[in-house]
């Protein structure tokens, strides 16, 4: 495997840390973003070979300068892992719009800001690989994570357009769509809106309790995801999206089947609108 330089956002935990560790072990150079000196120190202790840069992806105007400095100090980046993000849980009616705005600022606008900082560099070099970390929640939905699913659906669509626009320049784009993995997504990293409307108790409380009980015990192994991402980066024909995890495969496949049934059931109405 040719040695590459990776730029990984949110490298200090979860998928970002797992991918950074696997890439370093494979002999690649890794530049990881962190948001605090405390995180930088902790990451340096766990991965001494990593190169760290301070970057809050929601400081959109600063992102191009961060990327420019990273390439100036560490050389051209070959692979962008757009990983920074978090989960929001809350019944839609109960959840303030400010929480939705923050969710989209990080998961959508932040990811796009970082990608846009690399696009001209990758285009001019006629090479590069962008891996946008979405979720099975960008292809299916479930009660209580409307803001999260909305953000991941958005990034999923943007990734497909980005892939089409960058293909003529030899730049590859894939969205990886993980299912449930043993990260802090459903634990300390998740923002949870306080409950306030009793009408939703029967629907949502069991979902919240089950998610909290399962946190840390999910089937998905982040280290195996990292191995899969390294294989993806080496692929000659990477897919537009890559499901990761048997639960993602099951739930997304079921959604596609339901969608096909819905389309067929309403076919007559659908085509009745042609003039």
N, C-alpha and C positions, 0 to 999 in steps of 0.2 A: 504494500500500500504506500503510495507516494505521501510524503509528509506534507501536512497542510497546516495553515493557521486558522484557528477557530475563534470567532467572537461570540460569546455566549452571554446573553442578558439574564439577570437573576441567577448568577452562577453559585451563589452561596448556600443553596438549599434545593431540595426536591430534584426534579429532572435536570435542572441546570447543573447542579453539583455532580450528579451521576454521569452526565454526558462529559463534563469537564474532566472528571477522574478517568473515565474510559479513554478519552482522547489523549490525555497525557500518558497513560500507560501504553498506548499504541505508538507513542513517539511524536505526536503532534504538538504544536505550539498552541496554547490556549490563553486567550485574553478574556477575562471574566469581569462582568460589571457588578458592582456592589453599591449600596446606598449610604453606607456609614463606615467610619474608621473601625468601629467595633467588628462589623462584618468582614472588613478587609483583613483585619488581624486574625480573626477566626479562620477565614478561608486560607490564608497563608500558612497557618499551622497545619491544616488538614491536607492542603495541596501545595507544598513549598514551591513547586515548579510553575505554578500558575502566575500569569501576569494580570494584575488587577487594575481597573480604572473605576473612578467614581462616576456613577451615572444614574440619575433618576429619569426613567424614560418619559415621565410626564413633564419634565422640563424641556419641552419640545425644541425651543430655540437653541438650547445648548448641545443637543445631540450631534449635529454635524461637526461641531468642534471636538467633541469627545472622540468621534470616529476618526477624524483627521489626525488627532494627536496619537491615537492608538496605532494607526498605520505608519505614522512618522517614526514612532518609537520601536515598533515591532515588525514592520514590514507589511506587505499587502495581505489582506484577509481573503481566505478562500471560501470559508463557510460561515454564514451567519446563522446562529441558533436563536431565534426570536422566542425566548422562553419566559421572560418576566410576565407575571400575571398572578391573579388570585381569584378565589371563589367568593361569591356573595350568595347568601341563602336568606330568603324571606318571601312571604306571601306578597304577591304583587300589590294588592290594595294597601297593605301595611307598610310597604317599603318606600321611604322618601325618594324623590327624584334625585336629590343630591347623591344618594348612594348609587344610583344608576349612572350618574355622570362620572363619578369616581371610577366605577367599574369599567366604563368605556374609555376613560382617559388612560387607564393602565393597559387594559387588555386589547384595545383596538387602536386608539390614537398613538399610544406609546410604541406599540409594535410597528405601526405604519411609519412613524417618525424615524425609527431606527432603520427600517428597510429602505426608506427614501434616502437616508444618508449614504447607504451603500450602493443604491441602484446606479448612479452615474459612474462610480468606480468600477463596479462589475461590468457595466455596459462598455465602458472604454477599454477594459482589459479583455472583453469577450470571453469571460469565464466567471465562475462563482456559483455558489449554491446557497439558497435561502430556505431554511427549514422554519416554518411558522408553527408554533405549538398551539394547536386549537384544542379540541376535545371531542369525545363522542357527543358531548353536549352542544357541539356545533352542527350536529346532524340529527339528533333526537332531542326531545324535551321531556321534562318531568316537573310536577308541581313543586314550587318553592325555590326554583333557581331561574326565574325569568330573566333577570338582569345578566346573569352569567351566560345562559344559553344565548341570549340576544347578542352579547359581545362576541361569543365564539362563532355563531352563525355569521356575523359580520366579517370577522377575520377569515372565515372559511371562504366566503365569496370573494373577498379582496385578494386572497391568495391565488384563487383560480384566474382572476383577471391579470394579476401580476405575472403568473406563469405564462399566460398567452403573450403578454406584452414583451417579456424578456427573452422568450424562446428564440427570436431571430438573432439575438446577440450571444447565444451560447450559454445563457444564464439559466440555471435550473431552480425551480420553486416547487416545494412540496409542503403540504400541511400534514402534520402528524396528529392523529386523533386518538389520544389515549382513553381507555376506559378507567376503571377504578384501580389506583395504584397506591402502594404504601408510601405516601408522601404526607406532608402536613396540610394538604389542600382542604381536607374535611376536618382538620383539627385546629391548631393554633393560627394557621394562615387564613382561615375563612372568616369573613365578616358576616355576622348574623344579626338581622333586624329583630328587635324585640317584638314579641307577640302582643297584639292589642285588640284583636277582634275574635270573640269567642266562637263565632260561626264557623271559623276555619279549624277549630281544635281537632275535630274528628278526622279531617283530611290530612292536616299537615303535621300535627304533633307526633304521630307514629313515624312519619318520614324523617323528621329531624332527629328523633331518638335513635332510630335505626342507623342513620348516617353517623352519628356520634359514637354509637356502640361499635360500629364496623371500622372506625378510623384506626389505622395502624395494622389492621388485620386483612386488608384487601388482598385479592389474589395477585394483582400485578406487582412485579418486581422491578423497581427503577433501574437496577443494574442491567437487567435483561433488556429493558427499553433502550438504555444507552448503547448496548451492543447492536440492537436493531438499527438505531440511528446511524452508527458508524457504517453498517452495511449499506444503508440507504444512500449515504453520501458517496459511496464507491460505485453505486449502481450506474450502469450505462443508460438505463431507461427508467428513471424514477417515476412513480405515479403522481398524479395530482394530489391525492390524499392517501395516507396510509393508516388504516385502523391498527391499533395496538391494544391487545388484550382480548380474551375470549368473550368477555361481557360486551365489549364494544362491537365485536363481530355479530353476536347474537342480537343485540338490541337494534343496531343499525339495519341488519338484514330484515328483521321483523318490520321495521318502519318502512323499508322499501317495498315489502310485500303489501302492507296496508295501503301505501300510497298508490301502488298499481291497481289495487282493488277499488280504491276511491275514484281513480281516474276512469276506470272502466264503468263503474256504476253511474257516473255523471257524464259519460261520453256524449250522449244526445244533447244535453244542455250545453256542454262545452262547444260543440260544433254548430249549435243553433244560432250563434251570434255572428257567424260569417255573413256578410252582406251579398 
